[in-house]
Amino acid sequence: FDQTSDRNCKNLVKEADTFGLSFLGDGATVRKLPLLNILASSPPTAPVTVLEIVDSSEHMADGGKKDAPYIAQTFIPHMEKLDPDKNRTDLVFFDGASNVQNAGQILAAKYPRVTCLHGAEHCIALFFADIAKLPAVNRIIISMKRLYRVFGSGSFHGPHAQFIRQSKLLNKGKAVNLLRAAGSRMATHFYAMHRAVRLHRALKATIHSAQWAGLTLGQRERNAVRDINDDNVWKAAFALLQATYPALKVLRLADANRPGMDKIYYHVHRTGHAIDSSSPKLNDTTLFPTPDDDAIEESDSDSSDDESEDESELSADEGGDDDEGEDDDEGEDDDGLVPLGTLVARAWHKRKKPVVSDYSILGWLLCVKPEVMADVSERLDGNHRDAAERAITKLYAHDVEADMASIIDTFWNEHKHFKSKTGVYSNMNRWNVDDIKSGHSHLWHEKYSLPYTKVLGYVACRATSKLLGIGSAERSWGDVKHIKSNKRSHLSGDRTEKQAVIYTTARLGEARARRDVMEQIDAPGKGALFGDADMNYDLGLERFGVDVAALQQPPLAPKRLFHGWLEEWEQPLLKKRGCAVAEARLLEKYRGLVLHDIDDGITYTIYDGNLEWSRGKGGGWSVLGMPPEYDGTDDNVLEPYLINDSLIEMLVETEQPEELNVKVITNSTTDEDESEGASSED
């Protein structure tokens, strides 16, 4: 425990003089044990580090409360150890509960340069929770959950296998699956909706394929098919995503455990603009009718099997009131009489307030991403300047002799050069480096501002290097719960504290690596996550003034010509047994095509993995036909077809699926083309 703690502290202070420190905390009750965790961060050497998990049992047994003075007192020893001169700690993050917010104010009083902020991911998650409860939105969420249940979860083997095949065809060979939404995290429903809109064409291709016709469908599958064919469901989903897409970016930014203070104010503004621009579509009652009780059928037995979040032993901290609920009833109207666009805008206006701070505005001014710099040039006004000056004054509060008038004047002079790329910022090579493209403002300023400026470099490194909230603190409770489980549920508070610090420290690195894997676009299983590849996929969500009926779909497979005869190059390859080159060339011609066998009445899809060698007289290379029920496990159901004129005749007579983008050419087609060409010459 001592070794782990010492190592954590060394990592935190390694670059703290340049990038500063942030502290974050969260409270929870685990196995009836009242706990408070204390974490700190100082990117890039220590993104998030666990310092202590405090057991409050003794304090509360003595009649104490988990109130603001007590919470502040638990943080102070760590701040004194890591920041003895009070010149490193910049921010403290908590959720919206009044006791922890007041604790932050107490810490700010003891450390004058500290600003207490509300965790951004907490605010944005509450926004998504607010709008997910609206009946018109909930109707779309239920449809998306049903689609995952039937096509994405794997519980329905045939539909899932057929859908994954179509998804691979339309996504360059990657098996992109639908995402599972967690009922306890409402924003994941919008992540899942984004992925579903992306895969809409694959879903349609699945239910219109020849193999689908061979399946026996139950009521749930029929409901899912109805959703896929209902254009209004997809228009409504697209409109919702257009309105909330920048908010999803904010949530991704906050959840990613990467510095994002320089970008959040930009995305908050973009969200407000997106909601305003989407209001006409959100207010369209043909897309968002107010559902009757009967409209939300199956409410959803579909989801109950998937949402196995076990939170019975982990509850929110009971020690404080959540300030965010104070104005929930303020000015409430009957939601059925208020347009959906107004309700969404109202929810955003309420939840965005804690996210916008002097610190986020200062970070916005110093961001190096071109689109954010353009936004600063367009919108910077006196209010923004006042907010930035307040934040800068905080950053110099440890220096009682600081000449703030001169410091602020110098900052604006240097910022003018930064914005116009003149003076020390005139070297254009520095504006084309990877840190600009990836948005690593803090690393860029460390290299190209800090050595060349008196004020801006120091301020920029502090302001742009900060994480956005307490996501890591909230997620760490899963590790604590793991320690106090089964036979270890009666572990003492002291042992829990020490083991949790050791275990959580080890798990943080593993979690980052595991998260990177599960955010891959083709990550398998229920643990797949919404990642940067999803966020960067262009669904046209940031282009307004277009018809939502024209949903942007993934492109068809590259156009492919199929010559409907045994070609001259094929003849010598058909008898080359064991030749990998022959197998590869033949497979490339026939892979993925569909044939209908009139003898057994089954429509097969040619397997794209390999061919099979048929022995005996008249043998040779054969393609393998996959029946509709083939799920990739039982190869005995694969049907071999010798590559000959009979196979080609079946392929030519079977209509090939649209998504394959295949043009079938026969000898007769070629002859007609030649005769047309000859007649035109005449």
URHUKA-V592225 format. One line per field, one symbol per residue. psi: psi as a letter, one per 20 degrees, with the letter a starting at -180 (. if undefined). A space follows every 10 residues. Layout:
psi=???
//
This chain:
psi=gggggggggg hhigkhhgia qqqqrqqroo ljooqpqorq qmqihmgppp gqopojgggh hjjrqmaghg ghhhhghhhh ghmhjkjhpg qpprajqhgh hhhhhghhhh nhipppqppg hgghhhghhg hhipghhhgh ggghhhgggg hhhihngghg ghghghghhi llipmprqqp qphinhhhhh ghgghghhjg hhgghgijrh hhiiqppahg hhhgggghio hhghgggggg hghighhhgg ggghiikqpj hiihhghggh gggggghigh ghioihhmqo qrhihmrlio hhhhhhnkoo jhjorqpjir qohiihkhjp kprohiipqh hggghggghg iigihorhgh gggghjqipg hhhhhghhip ahhggggghg gghghjhini jpnhggghgg ghghhghghi lrcijiohhi jkrhhghikm hhhghhhigg iirhgggggg hghijqribk ghhghihhhg hhgmqcijij prgggggghh ggghghhggh hgghghgiiq hkprrijqqp ahhghipojk ijorjqpihm ppqqqrqppp poolrorhhh ghhhjnpjoh gggggghhhi pirpqooigi jqpqpppjgr rqpprrpjaa pqqpporhip jjgnihippq opoahgghgg ghippqqhih lpopprhhgg gggghhhghh h.
//
